[in-house]
Amino acid sequence: MECSSTSPAFFNLLCLYAILGFLLCKWVHGFEHLNATADHNVMPYAFSRPPPLMVGLTFIHGAAAKGAVCLDGTLPGYHIHRGYGSGANNWLVMLEGGGWCNSIRVCSYSKKTRHGSSTYMEKQIPFTGILSNKAAENPDFFNWNRVKIRYCDGASFSGDSQIEAAQLYFRGKRIWSAAMEDLKSKGMRYAKQALLAGCSAGGLATILHCDEFRELFPMTTRVKCLSDAGLFLDVIDISGRRTSRNMFGSLVSLQKVWNLPQRCTKRLNPILCFFPQHSIASVKTPLFLLNTAYDSWQIQASLAPPSADPHGRWHECRNNFAHCSASQIQFLQGFRNQMLYAVRGLSKHRKNGIFINSCFAHCQSERQDTWFDQNSPRIRNKRIAEYVGNWYFDRANVKAIDCPYPCDNTCHNLVFRGEVP
């Protein structure tokens, strides 16, 4: 941005304020991305035609009495579109992602965003991909009751504490319970089939809450869980440190994360049990893991974060995979190997499903272009929606693992416009 030296004094002052504001916005935007799993920093996605279904926000009005509130104390909410026909008694519940807040400073910022306050949430959102109401876009779940629960607690619907001095409420556990109770009162208790799903931080929440979700229904109800981009790994970053373990450690401590699997915590430090690689073995309910082998968020925030790259050697690579050197690709292949090792136990059971493609992306179930479209990503010529449907309805044993990069030419890779500070 440029200001003329011949401008009047007041105009120069306005320019100065504009520049400062621009720089502040850039800093805040990048800071949010460091602890967020939203895709607002990637190349824009154009919705397919016809326009997607827009669904309004419903507040959980009885939540406040139970202490089930967002970071700033506002009411939590969800978006619901009713099922019909053969899907009238089936329910798909999607948990929104949006990163984590692991310090008073970060949480104080988050409570002024849509991931910490319902005040800032969109009042209508598009239902696409697995939430679409069109059979041509979502063949197996289009006429189910489809719900998206908004994320505003900062700990994958799992914390239960508060900090009065900072007016911060970590009530993810209570939001989960209040939302489930509200949905049951609206007919979910009678579900014949149910699927709990989530993207990113919501994908992690899906793993943590999967068995609880199963317990909401009679044994005659078919209940399964789908975690999309929720397989966060406890990895050593490019500097030799463990950025993600440090982040999750402060998160578990600050928010008093409660529902970590006891089978895991009896063996390991509770912090490690927040990582799915250590907790998925404890999940008894059928679970489908949908992930990219080169998860773009984990590359940016856990594997090669700017804090571990003071000389900027990974700057181009983490923003655009096409700019990675041979040695950097080799390092990323090691990350893929760790992911495949993490799911080895899960893959032994027929009840579970796996789809790991060799793409540089993050979250693929809610985007129409990656879920079920003419040019969607494929493994063995089948799209993600086909694999998930085959697994859910027991039509096939689903264990789809892609060959290593660069073999897959069906990927919809993400290219970031800006750097994470």
Secondary structure as GFF3:
##gff-version 3
##sequence-region A 1 421
A	DSSP	alpha_helix	9	34	.	.	.	ID=ss1
A	DSSP	beta_strand	53	59	.	.	.	ID=ss2
A	DSSP	three_ten_helix	64	66	.	.	.	ID=ss3
A	DSSP	beta_strand	77	81	.	.	.	ID=ss4
A	DSSP	three_ten_helix	85	87	.	.	.	ID=ss5
A	DSSP	beta_strand	90	95	.	.	.	ID=ss6
A	DSSP	alpha_helix	104	110	.	.	.	ID=ss7
A	DSSP	three_ten_helix	118	120	.	.	.	ID=ss8
A	DSSP	beta_strand	124	127	.	.	.	ID=ss9
A	DSSP	three_ten_helix	129	131	.	.	.	ID=ss10
A	DSSP	beta_strand	145	149	.	.	.	ID=ss11
A	DSSP	beta_strand	161	163	.	.	.	ID=ss12
A	DSSP	three_ten_helix	164	166	.	.	.	ID=ss13
A	DSSP	beta_strand	168	170	.	.	.	ID=ss14
A	DSSP	alpha_helix	172	185	.	.	.	ID=ss15
A	DSSP	three_ten_helix	188	190	.	.	.	ID=ss16
A	DSSP	beta_strand	193	199	.	.	.	ID=ss17
A	DSSP	alpha_helix	201	215	.	.	.	ID=ss18
A	DSSP	beta_strand	222	228	.	.	.	ID=ss19
A	DSSP	alpha_helix	243	255	.	.	.	ID=ss20
A	DSSP	alpha_helix	262	265	.	.	.	ID=ss21
A	DSSP	alpha_helix	270	273	.	.	.	ID=ss22
A	DSSP	alpha_helix	276	279	.	.	.	ID=ss23
A	DSSP	three_ten_helix	280	282	.	.	.	ID=ss24
A	DSSP	beta_strand	287	292	.	.	.	ID=ss25
A	DSSP	alpha_helix	296	298	.	.	.	ID=ss26
A	DSSP	pi_helix	299	303	.	.	.	ID=ss27
A	DSSP	three_ten_helix	306	308	.	.	.	ID=ss28
A	DSSP	alpha_helix	315	319	.	.	.	ID=ss29
A	DSSP	three_ten_helix	321	323	.	.	.	ID=ss30
A	DSSP	alpha_helix	326	342	.	.	.	ID=ss31
A	DSSP	three_ten_helix	346	348	.	.	.	ID=ss32
A	DSSP	beta_strand	353	357	.	.	.	ID=ss33
A	DSSP	alpha_helix	368	371	.	.	.	ID=ss34
A	DSSP	beta_strand	378	379	.	.	.	ID=ss35
A	DSSP	beta_strand	382	383	.	.	.	ID=ss36
A	DSSP	alpha_helix	384	392	.	.	.	ID=ss37
A	DSSP	beta_strand	399	401	.	.	.	ID=ss38
###
